[in-house]
């Protein structure tokens, strides 16, 4: 998309009537992200971002931007790093799908490589991991009871539901032998931790779901992408973040040392260092993290297998989805190592 695909006059009426912003404005699509659509909005000397549900999936709860707005609204005003919200619209006639508007954050998203200023100042790169953990600690400390999150979540028997939920997801598109997926599923069920402390879970917590400061030392300005946020087990977030953390041999590592634009190996902590930082700041035991690490790799493999299945069936022409098949196999091997099974 190179131009907005909605009626500008209708949006202008909504903007003035709901938010009170009037006059000439500019609006253009923002590239990046893999779920909801985003647009940059400039009006009255201010900058905003519009986050809209995909037009082809307005009923898909995975892209429920109204719920996401309510999650961020509930988390606002405290220590959790969230965007500043303006308004939400459920009327499809305005932009074609529900959307919300938030204030623009002048920050950096770390994906394949670090911002140049981080590369020029490698001694500060250790702050990336520290900030990732500290922002997670703040999120997990949020008192969700009595908030809107309590009404939106279903925390009862949270861990008990997970394996069946994701095996049911896999059954919808399972089309090949997937070594380890059933063995790990049985191990996860047989070794599931006792129900423990509940907290607000981000649901997709990793480096590229945070907005970092443009300058060094790196600081997280805001967390983003709260589509999957719920109340559940905090160690799932921690294990999920570590599954993407830069380390040798990790195919899905973000900005890995040794890659162009990657982190400096001398300033990139081992996952165990960050896990210990989380434990120290929360007082929460991480002795049973092995189960969560196995679950994270296993679940991500199932998620990516859905895209690979679409490639095999011809539904997807995305070249990345062809590569996902190999990544899924590696994730299942990783899950088996954490689960100490032989497949």
PyMOL commands that set and color helices and strands:
alter all, ss='L'
color gray80, all
select helices_A, chain A and resi 8-19+55-57+61-63+65-75+92-95+116-119+122-124+126-140+148-152+158-171+181-190+207-209+234-243+265-267+271-282+289-313+319-339
alter helices_A, ss='H'
color red, helices_A
select strands_A, chain A and resi 25-30+37-43+46-52+85-89+99-103+107-108+198-201+210-213+220-223+230-233
alter strands_A, ss='S'
color yellow, strands_A
deselect
rebuild
show_as cartoon
